[in-house]
Amino acid sequence: MLSQELLESCCIFFNRKYLSQKAMKMKAVFEWEQLILPEEQKELLKQICYRVSYAHVVYDSTFGTKY
């Protein structure tokens, strides 16, 4: 029988592998201060970036696996 933990680990592994083939790292050329957006939207965008940049820490601690 397939455990939920194994299933989740497999999904994460294959999802990362697939996305890494499609993704391209880009160097930021602008600073937050140069972004012209209402302050509320700028803060929301910062929060999204923060969550994405630390998602691997959450996944690793939740599923107990290092990738």
PyMOL commands that set and color helices and strands:
alter all, ss='L'
color gray80, all
select helices_A, chain A and resi 4-22+32-34+39-53+55-63
alter helices_A, ss='H'
color red, helices_A
deselect
rebuild
show_as cartoon
